[in-house]
Every structure is written in structure tokens, then in C-alpha cells.
Amino acid sequence: MRLFSLLVIFAFSYLPAFAQESYQATDIDAIFTEWSGKTKDSKPVPMVFSDPMYVTFDTIYAKELSPCKPGLLTIIAFTTGLKLKTKENHCVGLRTQSGRELQVHVRETAEEKFKAIGSGSSVVIRGRWLAYTVEEDRSKSAPFLYIDDVSLK
């Protein structure tokens, strides 16, 4: 049933994606706050945007690069036309300024930069905000991000 709900959301949200290519500065904590309010009555499901946003924000690189399941990323890539390399199945953990934790998918070209920077560092992230995942435990709901690039702050 969850897969069906997910596919319905994708079907209704599909439009040509990634027309916008400039990164807009944002506060990731503000995204959490705004979308927690917008989704407080929603059932647990990823809410995918028809027009993903290119964002840049400051954060803490909290958890080292590690393999992760590409499930939702693969579905989003298929429905939006996002080009993925077959090896792009790594994630890192980020911690916002207010202490919220999130796991994000990393573009293959940014993996070496994360390795060189090392966890615990303040970084500037440039990526695409593709969805907001609504979990049964609302404290685990989070923006779904695909990271294009990272640099030290």
C-alpha cells in the first residue's frame, strides 16, 4: 500500500525537473520547521516535489560516508530524469545548527571531498532538495537531499 501511495504521489508530481540550476541559500532548520507544520496531519509517505530546489546551506558533517540503500533516490531519479551513476549509493550524516540529524545521498563526484574533509567539520553543502519524508515518528521526518558538492566553511 505504501508503494502504491508513493507511486501516486510521483505520478501527480512529475514535471520536467531541474530547470533551475542556481543554488539558493537556505536555512535547513527552517525547512524542518516549515514542513513539520505542513505535514502534521499527513500519513507517513515521501512528498516529492515536481520542481526540486537547488539549495546551499551551512551544516556539520556528522557521520562518515557509508553505503546506503538507493530505493527512494532511484524512484525519484526515474520520475524526474535525475541522471545517476550506478555507484551513487553512498550517504553521509549531517547535523543542523539546532542539532537535527539527517542522512543525505551523495553524488559520486562529491564523495572524495567528503572523505578529505572528515566528519565533525563545518561545511557548506550544495544540493537538491527533492522531497520531504513524513515518518510515523514525526521526529524522524526530514528533507530528502541529494548532495552535488561540499566544501569547508
N, C-alpha and C positions, 0 to 999 in steps of 0.2 A: 504494500500500500504506500509506503514511504517513497519507493522508487517511482510509482505512478504519480504521486504528488509532485515529486521533483521534476519529472518529465513534463507535466502540465505547466509548471512554472516556466521551464525553459521554452516550451512551445509558445507561450504568450509573451515572453520577454525577448525573443530573438529579433534583433535588428542588426544591420551591419555594424560591427563593433570596431572600436579602436580608431575612430575617425579623428579623435582628439589626440595629439601627441605631445603636448606640453604638460609638464608636471606642475600641479598646483599645490602650494604649501597648505598643509592641513594639520590639525591637532588630532592625533589618533584617539586621545581620551574623549574629545568632543564627539567623535564618530560613535564610540561606545555609548555615551550618554544619550545622544540623539536617537540612535537605533534601538536602544533598550526601551525608550518610550514608545517609539513607533511600533514595536513588535510585542509589547507586553501582553496582548491578547491573542497573539498568533500561535498556531500549533507549531511544534518543532519541525523545521524544514529550512533548507537553504533558500534565501531570497536572492535570486540572481538578477543583476541589473542588465537591462538591454543595452545600456551605453556605459561601459565600465569607465571609471575615473582614473586618470593618471595622477598620482599623488606623491608628494615628498613630505617627509616628517622626520623629526629627531626622536630617537629612542635608544634603548640599551640593548645591545646584543647579549642576550641572557643564556642561551643554550647553543652548544656547538652544532654544526652541520651534521645531519644524520638522515638515513633513508626514511622515507615516509610513503604511505600509500597514495598514489595519484588519483584515486577514484573521482572525487568531485572535480579536481582540476581537469581531468581527461574529459569529463562530460561538458564542462564549461568551454574547454578548447574546441570540442566538436560543435557546439551550438553557436559559438561566437566567431569561429575562424581563427582563434589564437593559435599561432604556429608553435609547436613544442618539438623539442628534440627528444629522442627516445630515452635519453639518460636523465631527463629532468624529473627526478623523483626524490629530491632532497629538500629538507626543511630546516629551518633554524627557529629557535625560540627568541622572541622579543619581549621586552618589558617596557611598558609605557612609563611616563614620568610619574603617574599616580600609582604604579605598581601592578597594573593589569598585565597578565601574561597572555601571549598568543603565539601560535605556531603558524609560520608562513612558508609557502612554497618558494623555492629559489630557482631563478633562471640559471641554466648551466654556466653561462658566461660570468655570473656573479659568485659562483661557488669558490673559486680560488681567492677572491678578495675577502670573503668571509674567513677562509682558512688563515689568511695572512693577518687579519685584524685580531682575531682571538676574542673569545667571549669575555663579557664584563666591560667592554668598551662602549663609549657613547658614539653613536653612528648616525649618519644621515641616510635614510632609505629613499629610494625612488622605485616606485612600483605601480601596480594596477590593482585598484580595489574592485573586485569582481562580484562579490556577493556579501551578504550578511547571514551568518548561520545562526538559527534560533534553536537552542537546545532546551530539553525538558528542564534541566537545571539552568535557569537563566543566567547564573553567574558564569557559565561556560559559553554563552553566546558571544560571538566575536565577528569582526570583519574578516572576510576571506581575501587574502592578499597574495599576489604573485610578484615577487621582487625582481626587478630588472637590474638594479645596481645598488651598491653600498659604498660609502666612504667614511673615513673617520671624521668626527665632528670637530 
